[in-house]
């Protein structure tokens, strides 16, 4: 009985131990499963966070890309707006500037560098003689001390003399090299000073000639004024020809204008996300035409303003400007050169304008300008004066002297000969000319007929074989003759030039004034006559 009780206790204890072990095992399994579930959950959370981070990064990258494309579009629009503002500000740009040439600024400002020899050529310090102290104290008692001191002093003196000799040789070589460098420097400086003096003399000569209103100096001065005018670099040729007529104090300018492509063809840019492309919206043709007309008028008024404002010696009473465009004719594909604006402006009248407030086209028309209604389509106007007609009375360099005397001098012709010459000239130009009675002043009156339909009609021609400038009274006489004859147009031809009043009177009337230079040009081009005008 006792043994059974002990056995049962063992069984129960064993069962409890096994149950505890099983419970522990189950707990371990549950713990392991919990850890696995936690790990899986953590893994899922990490993966989900990674996916969220990736989507956010992609979203941010996409947003940044879209922002960069929009910024690129904004930059294009800003450049476009800046370009338009440049074109619209062409005239205003010059109104805040002083266009006069400062002759002092033409003088060279360069300064020749100071002479700076290399540091190694600086004078050296001569070696000092060594000091050998004599024996003292107990040293005097050592046998032979005095002789050894004497020998040491003698040896030191010999070595010092050798050092001095080497030093002097080196100093002599340095002085020779220094002298060579200084001579080279003085020669270069002399050449530099001579060049500066020459250039200053050229400026003085130019200034004196300009103040004396010498034609060549007046032309050079005004070319300088136009050359330094600042325009947008793209599309503006800034090419020109300048001539000066001293008799009438008239400057004639042929100025190359930009083509219509100088006006941006795009109105604006926009970014299309669906196509990931930047697309442009075209500017309307009417707006391109208006902007280009404004550019042409702005350059014309600006050029007149610059020339008149820069005139320091009152050498200009008139400026005649032909604005030319070089382009390709869209109909033929050939290169063409057409005038799209032509104006003759008196200085006194022009300086009274308030250019900051004018309507540019209206201002030009009020000055009597010929302004193309469609410069964008190369619709040409008739120049007030052809540039090649300007003052051909002077012999160009390279002309043979024999040819000079072979040319007839128009002032040597008799009134009848001059009458026939002018009549034949306009006959060669296509007019049906009928001579009339010569006037008392030695000129010739002629009535001609332009046989062209619509544009043609009766033309009164008067010629003045004058040595002096033709005044406004002759133009008034021509206008009166036109009214009496019922003519459509009047042409006044002279062998000299016209005053500003003559041009002012004729600008609003169907009157054409041809000066001596123009007459020589027309004789050469249309009648094959090489003539000259020598007072």
Secondary structure as GFF3:
##gff-version 3
##sequence-region A 1 535
A	DSSP	alpha_helix	2	88	.	.	.	ID=ss1
A	DSSP	alpha_helix	90	95	.	.	.	ID=ss2
A	DSSP	alpha_helix	103	106	.	.	.	ID=ss3
A	DSSP	three_ten_helix	119	121	.	.	.	ID=ss4
A	DSSP	three_ten_helix	137	141	.	.	.	ID=ss5
A	DSSP	alpha_helix	145	211	.	.	.	ID=ss6
A	DSSP	alpha_helix	215	227	.	.	.	ID=ss7
A	DSSP	beta_strand	240	245	.	.	.	ID=ss8
A	DSSP	beta_strand	250	256	.	.	.	ID=ss9
A	DSSP	three_ten_helix	260	262	.	.	.	ID=ss10
A	DSSP	beta_strand	266	272	.	.	.	ID=ss11
A	DSSP	beta_strand	277	282	.	.	.	ID=ss12
A	DSSP	alpha_helix	285	310	.	.	.	ID=ss13
A	DSSP	beta_strand	318	328	.	.	.	ID=ss14
A	DSSP	beta_strand	335	346	.	.	.	ID=ss15
A	DSSP	alpha_helix	347	350	.	.	.	ID=ss16
A	DSSP	alpha_helix	360	366	.	.	.	ID=ss17
A	DSSP	beta_strand	370	371	.	.	.	ID=ss18
A	DSSP	three_ten_helix	375	377	.	.	.	ID=ss19
A	DSSP	three_ten_helix	387	389	.	.	.	ID=ss20
A	DSSP	alpha_helix	401	406	.	.	.	ID=ss21
A	DSSP	beta_strand	408	409	.	.	.	ID=ss22
A	DSSP	three_ten_helix	410	412	.	.	.	ID=ss23
A	DSSP	alpha_helix	415	428	.	.	.	ID=ss24
A	DSSP	beta_strand	432	435	.	.	.	ID=ss25
A	DSSP	beta_strand	444	450	.	.	.	ID=ss26
A	DSSP	beta_strand	457	464	.	.	.	ID=ss27
A	DSSP	alpha_helix	472	485	.	.	.	ID=ss28
A	DSSP	beta_strand	489	494	.	.	.	ID=ss29
A	DSSP	alpha_helix	500	506	.	.	.	ID=ss30
A	DSSP	beta_strand	511	514	.	.	.	ID=ss31
A	DSSP	alpha_helix	516	522	.	.	.	ID=ss32
A	DSSP	pi_helix	523	527	.	.	.	ID=ss33
A	DSSP	beta_strand	531	532	.	.	.	ID=ss34
###
